[in-house]
Amino acid sequence: NYSEVTVDGETIGTWSKTAQPAAETGTLGEINYTIDRTLKNKDGSKRLAGTDGKVIKINPVESVDEFFDYFTGKVGGESSLQKQKILEVFNDFNISVDDMKEVLNTTDKINDYLVYHEQNHIDNNDIEVYWAKGRDLLTPDKIKIEFRASYEALRRVMNEEEKAKFDISIDLAAQYYADQGGYQVGNGPFIKFTGKTCT
């Protein structure tokens, strides 16, 4: 039993609405999540994580390579291509895939990253605005939303030394959010760019 996730009448994925045989849950700090090994994208590929705006579900990665194949677009499908676009934005900010691999070097860190990424979508109420410009996952507004959630999730799994090394500078931030001095998505807080990082 699956509930279809639809946008403008077209199915973009599925959400399991039946209890899993041995429902697994987890907690990361104060964040609760459910492990759902049946999450899939519309094209049938494995979906790593998702939220309906309230509940976080992750489909844990089995290896570091699995995650980076997905994140670099090697898996195919629109969701993986979107992540590839996010990686291009990271490159614009001088954070390469190799830099990300330095930080996300275990499956535990990657799965924590997935939880933090989805929590960022919840914190910023992205569900209210995510589909405003249609179902295409590659629109500029969705790329900005996904970059924000990805960057903030990456920061949350970093140690202090990594944070100092990879903080986005105000000059680079200005290239991407030049007219805003920061950004706000949905009803979320305005995220201001300071001299060193997003605050």
TORPAMAR-98432 format. One record per residue: residue number from 1; x, y, z of N, C-alpha, C, O in turn. Coordinates in steps of 0.02 Angstrom, whole numbers. Layout:
residues N
     i      n_u      n_v      n_w     ca_u     ca_v     ca_w      c_u      c_v      c_w      o_u      o_v      o_w
   NUM        X        Y        Z        X        Y        Z        X        Y        Z        X        Y        Z
...
end
This chain:
residues 199
     i      n_u      n_v      n_w     ca_u     ca_v     ca_w      c_u      c_v      c_w      o_u      o_v      o_w
     1       41      -59        0        0        0        0       44       62        0       81       75       47
     2       38      100      -53       77      161      -58       31      219      -73      -20      212     -108
     3       49      276      -47       15      338      -64       59      371     -117      119      378     -107
     4       28      391     -171       67      424     -223       76      497     -206       30      530     -182
     5      136      522     -219      150      593     -211      140      624     -279      175      607     -327
     6       92      670     -284       75      699     -349       84      774     -348       75      807     -297
     7      102      801     -406      107      872     -417       73      886     -483       90      856     -535
     8       26      932     -482      -12      949     -542      -39      886     -576      -39      881     -638
     9      -62      838     -536      -93      778     -563      -45      725     -586      -67      672     -608
    10       20      737     -583       68      687     -605      105      658     -545      128      694     -501
    11      111      592     -544      145      557     -489      220      569     -495      250      558     -548
    12      250      591     -440      323      602     -439      358      553     -393      420      552     -392
    13      322      514     -356      352      465     -311      299      432     -269      239      445     -277
    14      321      388     -224      274      353     -180      295      361     -108      354      371      -94
    15      247      355      -64      258      360        8      223      301       38      162      293       30
    16      259      259       73      229      199      102      179      219      156      196      257      202
    17      117      194      152       68      211      202       50      151      246        4      154      287
    18       87       96      237       76       39      281      135       33      328      191       53      312
    19      122        4      385      176       -6      434      226      -56      406      206     -106      375
    20      288      -42      416      340      -88      394      342     -147      443      327     -139      502
    21      360     -206      419      359     -265      462      392     -254      530      362     -269      581
    22      452     -228      530      486     -213      592      505     -139      588      562     -123      572
    23      457      -96      601      468      -24      593      528       -3      634      531      -13      695
    24      574       28      600      634       53      634      627      128      640      606      162      593
    25      644      153      697      645      226      707      713      244      736      749      202      762
    26      728      307      730      790      331      759      781      402      784      732      435      770
    27      830      423      822      832      491      848      903      517      839      952      483      854
    28      907      577      813      971      611      804      964      677      841      934      724      816
    29      993      680      900      982      738      943      908      739      962      883      692      992
    30      874      792      944      802      797      957      760      780      896      699      788      897
    31      792      757      843      757      742      781      738      668      780      780      624      787
    32      673      655      770      649      586      762      641      571      688      621      615      649
    33      655      510      669      646      490      600      628      416      596      635      378      644
    34      602      397      538      583      328      525      627      301      470      642      336      421
    35      647      239      477      685      205      424      634      168      381      597      125      405
    36      633      184      316      588      153      269      629      129      209      647      169      166
    37      643       65      208      685       37      155      647       27       90      674       -2       42
    38      585       52       86      545       46       25      539      112      -12      506      114      -64
    39      569      166       13      563      231      -21      590      226      -92      645      201     -104
    40      551      250     -139      571      248     -209      550      313     -243      502      346     -223
    41      588      332     -295      571      387     -337      522      364     -391      511      304     -399
    42      493      411     -427      445      395     -479      474      345     -529      438      302     -554
    43      538      352     -544      569      308     -594      587      239     -566      616      198     -601
    44      570      227     -502      584      162     -471      651      158     -436      666      108     -403
    45      692      210     -443      758      209     -410      749      220     -335      698      246     -312
    46      799      200     -298      798      207     -225      796      281     -207      836      320     -231
    47      750      298     -164      747      366     -136      781      363      -69      764      321      -27
    48      829      407      -57      868      405        4      833      435       64      843      413      120
    49      791      485       53      758      518      109      701      560       83      697      576       23
    50      657      579      128      602      623      111      564      645      172      572      616      226
    51      524      696      163      481      719      217      415      744      187      413      768      130
    52      363      737      226      298      765      206      287      832      241      231      858      242
    53      340      859      270      336      922      307      331      911      382      337      959      420
    54      321      849      402      315      832      473      358      772      492      393      774      542
    55      354      720      451      388      657      466      448      649      419      442      662      359
    56      504      629      447      564      616      407      569      540      398      564      502      447
    57      579      520      336      593      449      321      659      446      285      673      486      240
    58      701      398      305      763      387      268      766      314      247      739      269      279
    59      799      304      191      813      238      164      889      234      166      922      253      117
    60      917      209      221      989      217      234     1033      193      176     1019      143      143
    61     1087      230      166     1136      208      117     1174      149      145     1185      143      205
    62     1194      105      100     1232       45      119     1307       56      113     1346       19      142
    63     1326      107       74     1397      122       65     1406      195       49     1360      229       27
    64     1466      219       59     1484      288       42     1478      297      -34     1453      348      -57
    65     1500      247      -72     1496      251     -145     1424      258     -169     1411      295     -216
    66     1378      222     -137     1307      226     -157     1283      299     -153     1251      323     -198
    67     1299      332      -98     1278      401      -89     1308      446     -142     1273      486     -173
    68     1374      441     -153     1407      486     -200     1390      471     -272     1392      516     -314
    69     1374      409     -288     1348      393     -356     1283      430     -366     1270      456     -420
    70     1240      430     -315     1176      466     -319     1188      541     -323     1158      575     -365
    71     1230      567     -279     1240      639     -273     1274      669     -335     1265      728     -350
    72     1314      629     -370     1349      654     -428     1312      641     -493     1338      656     -547
    73     1251      613     -489     1210      603     -549     1223      538     -585     1194      528     -639
    74     1265      494     -559     1280      431     -593     1221      382     -592     1218      337     -634
    75     1176      391     -545     1120      345     -538     1068      357     -592     1033      310     -612
    76     1063      418     -617     1012      435     -665      948      454     -630      944      450     -568
    77      899      473     -667      836      495     -638      841      569     -619      895      596     -607
    78      782      601     -617      780      673     -606      806      693     -537      838      745     -530
    79      792      652     -486      816      668     -419      892      668     -415      922      713     -385
    80      923      619     -446      996      615     -446     1025      673     -488     1077      701     -470
    81      992      691     -543     1015      748     -583     1010      813     -543     1053      857     -550
    82      958      819     -502      951      878     -460     1010      883     -413     1039      937     -404
    83     1029      827     -382     1085      828     -336     1150      846     -372     1193      879     -344
    84     1156      824     -435     1214      843     -475     1216      918     -483     1270      948     -480
    85     1158      950     -494     1155     1023     -500     1175     1056     -434     1209     1108     -434
    86     1154     1027     -378     1172     1053     -312     1248     1051     -305     1279     1097     -279
    87     1278      996     -328     1350      989     -325     1385     1044     -365     1438     1069     -346
    88     1355     1063     -421     1383     1119     -461     1383     1183     -421     1430     1223     -425
    89     1330     1195     -382     1328     1255     -340     1381     1250     -286     1416     1299     -272
    90     1389     1191     -255     1443     1183     -206     1510     1200     -239     1552     1233     -208
    91     1521     1177     -300     1583     1193     -335     1592     1268     -344     1647     1294     -339
    92     1536     1304     -358     1539     1376     -363     1563     1408     -299     1593     1463     -300
    93     1551     1375     -243     1572     1400     -178     1638     1367     -155     1655     1368      -96
    94     1674     1338     -203     1739     1306     -189     1735     1248     -141     1781     1236     -102
    95     1679     1212     -142     1673     1149     -105     1662     1095     -157     1609     1091     -188
    96     1713     1053     -166     1712     1002     -218     1681      937     -190     1670      930     -130
    97     1669      891     -236     1645      825     -214     1698      791     -171     1681      755     -124
    98     1761      803     -185     1814      774     -143     1812      804      -73     1824      769      -24
    99     1798      870      -68     1790      901       -2     1732      869       35     1737      854       95
   100     1677      858        0     1619      827       32     1635      756       55     1613      734      108
   101     1675      721       15     1695      652       33     1738      651       95     1737      603      134
   102     1776      705      106     1816      711      167     1771      712      229     1788      683      280
   103     1715      746      222     1668      753      279     1622      693      284     1614      664      337
   104     1591      675      228     1542      620      227     1578      556      209     1569      528      155
   105     1620      533      255     1664      476      241     1642      410      273     1678      361      270
   106     1583      409      305     1556      347      332     1481      346      318     1450      398      307
   107     1453      286      318     1380      282      308     1342      314      366     1289      342      355
   108     1369      311      426     1336      343      483     1331      419      472     1278      448      483
   109     1386      450      451     1385      522      438     1337      540      381     1302      590      384
   110     1336      498      330     1292      511      273     1219      505      294     1178      547      275
   111     1203      454      332     1133      446      354     1113      503      402     1056      525      401
   112     1160      527      444     1146      586      485     1134      647      440     1089      686      452
   113     1176      653      389     1168      708      341     1098      706      310     1065      759      303
   114     1074      647      291     1007      641      261      953      665      310      907      700      290
   115      960      647      373      911      668      424      913      744      432      861      777      432
   116      974      772      438      980      845      446      953      881      384      922      934      390
   117      965      854      325      941      884      263      864      889      265      836      942      250
   118      832      835      282      758      834      284      733      879      340      681      913      331
   119      767      881      397      746      925      452      751      998      430      709     1038      451
   120      800     1015      389      806     1083      365      746     1101      321      722     1157      323
   121      723     1053      281      662     1066      242      602     1079      288      562     1124      274
   122      597     1042      342      542     1052      390      550     1120      424      502     1158      428
   123      610     1135      448      622     1198      484      606     1259      442      585     1310      468
   124      615     1253      376      603     1309      331      535     1305      296      521     1344      250
   125      494     1257      317      426     1249      290      427     1246      214      384     1275      181
   126      475     1211      186      484     1207      113      424     1177       78      411     1194       20
   127      387     1134      111      330     1102       79      279     1153       54      241     1139        7
   128      278     1212       85      230     1264       66      248     1297       -1      204     1324      -35
   129      311     1296      -20      333     1331      -80      367     1287     -131      379     1309     -188
   130      384     1227     -113      428     1185     -155      400     1175     -225      438     1178     -274
   131      336     1163     -231      307     1148     -296      275     1209     -329      239     1201     -379
   132      286     1268     -303      254     1329     -329      270     1341     -403      228     1369     -439
   133      328     1321     -425      347     1333     -495      346     1269     -536      384     1261     -584
   134      302     1223     -517      294     1161     -556      332     1102     -527      364     1106     -475
   135      327     1048     -564      354      984     -540      427      971     -561      457      924     -537
   136      454     1013     -604      523     1005     -627      570     1015     -568      569     1068     -536
   137      610      965     -553      657      969     -495      717     1013     -509      757     1026     -464
   138      725     1037     -570      785     1074     -588      773     1149     -594      816     1185     -621
   139      716     1175     -570      704     1247     -572      750     1283     -523      768     1254     -471
   140      769     1345     -537      815     1382     -494      792     1386     -421      833     1383     -375
   141      727     1394     -409      703     1399     -340      715     1333     -302      733     1335     -244
   142      705     1277     -336      716     1212     -302      791     1199     -292      811     1171     -241
   143      832     1221     -339      905     1213     -331      928     1253     -270      969     1229     -231
   144      903     1314     -261      921     1355     -203      898     1322     -138      935     1320      -89
   145      836     1297     -138      810     1263      -78      853     1203      -62      873     1193       -4
   146      868     1163     -112      907     1102     -101      980     1117      -82     1009     1082      -41
   147     1008     1170     -111     1076     1190      -92     1077     1210      -18     1121     1189       19
   148     1028     1251        2     1024     1273       72     1020     1212      119     1058     1207      167
   149      974     1167      105      965     1109      148     1027     1065      147     1047     1037      199
   150     1059     1059       89     1120     1017       84     1178     1048      121     1213     1014      158
   151     1188     1114      112     1243     1147      146     1234     1147      221     1281     1132      258
   152     1174     1163      244     1162     1164      316     1169     1094      347     1194     1087      402
   153     1147     1043      311     1155      974      335     1228      955      338     1251      923      385
   154     1266      974      286     1337      960      285     1372      993      345     1413      962      378
   155     1355     1056      358     1384     1091      416     1370     1055      482     1412     1053      526
   156     1310     1026      487     1291      994      550     1331      930      563     1338      909      621
   157     1356      898      511     1396      838      523     1471      853      527     1511      809      542
   158     1490      915      513     1561      935      515     1585      944      586     1548      964      631
   159     1650      930      596     1682      950      659     1705     1022      651     1699     1050      596
   160     1730     1053      704     1748     1124      702     1802     1140      651     1800     1191      618
   161     1851     1095      645     1904     1106      596     1876     1106      525     1895     1148      483
   162     1831     1059      510     1801     1056      444     1757     1118      431     1757     1144      375
   163     1721     1141      482     1680     1201      474     1723     1261      455     1705     1299      411
   164     1779     1268      488     1824     1324      474     1851     1320      402     1858     1371      369
   165     1865     1259      380     1893     1250      314     1842     1263      258     1859     1290      206
   166     1780     1243      270     1731     1244      216     1677     1297      221     1630     1297      182
   167     1682     1342      270     1632     1395      275     1630     1436      211     1682     1452      182
   168     1571     1454      190     1562     1494      130     1577     1567      147     1552     1594      196
   169     1619     1598      106     1635     1668      119     1580     1714       93     1541     1694       50
   170     1577     1774      118     1527     1823       97     1534     1839       23     1484     1849      -11
   171     1595     1841       -3     1605     1856      -74     1574     1803     -119     1541     1818     -168
   172     1586     1739     -101     1557     1685     -141     1482     1683     -133     1446     1671     -181
   173     1459     1694      -73     1387     1694      -61     1353     1749     -102     1299     1739     -129
   174     1387     1806     -108     1358     1862     -145     1348     1844     -219     1302     1871     -251
   175     1390     1799     -246     1381     1778     -315     1315     1742     -325     1284     1747     -378
   176     1292     1706     -275     1232     1664     -282     1170     1699     -258     1116     1690     -286
   177     1176     1739     -206     1119     1774     -177     1131     1849     -176     1119     1882     -126
   178     1156     1875     -232     1180     1944     -235     1129     1995     -212     1146     2042     -177
   179     1067     1986     -232     1017     2037     -217      984     2028     -150      942     2069     -130
   180     1002     1976     -113      966     1961      -52     1006     1970       12      977     1984       65
   181     1072     1963        9     1112     1967       69     1099     1907      114     1120     1906      172
   182     1066     1858       88     1045     1799      125      986     1769       88      976     1783       29
   183      948     1729      123      890     1700       89      838     1679      140      853     1668      198
   184      777     1672      116      722     1648      156      680     1604      110      666     1623       53
   185      660     1546      134      618     1501       95      555     1489      135      558     1471      194
   186      498     1497      103      435     1486      138      428     1534      196      445     1593      191
   187      404     1507      251      396     1547      311      456     1540      358      454     1561      416
   188      510     1510      333      569     1499      374      604     1563      391      587     1616      365
   189      652     1559      435      689     1619      455      732     1645      398      753     1607      354
   190      746     1710      399      791     1739      350      862     1718      370      884     1730      426
   191      897     1686      324      965     1664      337     1011     1716      307     1014     1726      247
   192     1048     1751      351     1091     1806      331     1161     1780      319     1186     1738      357
   193     1193     1805      267     1263     1789      257     1305     1840      295     1299     1900      286
   194     1348     1814      339     1394     1857      376     1462     1852      342     1466     1827      286
   195     1512     1874      375     1580     1871      345     1606     1802      336     1651     1792      295
   196     1580     1752      372     1609     1686      368     1560     1632      345     1579     1588      307
   197     1499     1636      367     1454     1579      353     1382     1600      358     1366     1657      375
   198     1338     1554      344     1267     1566      352     1251     1565      427     1275     1522      463
   199     1209     1612      450     1190     1612      520     1114     1615      525     1087     1615      580
end
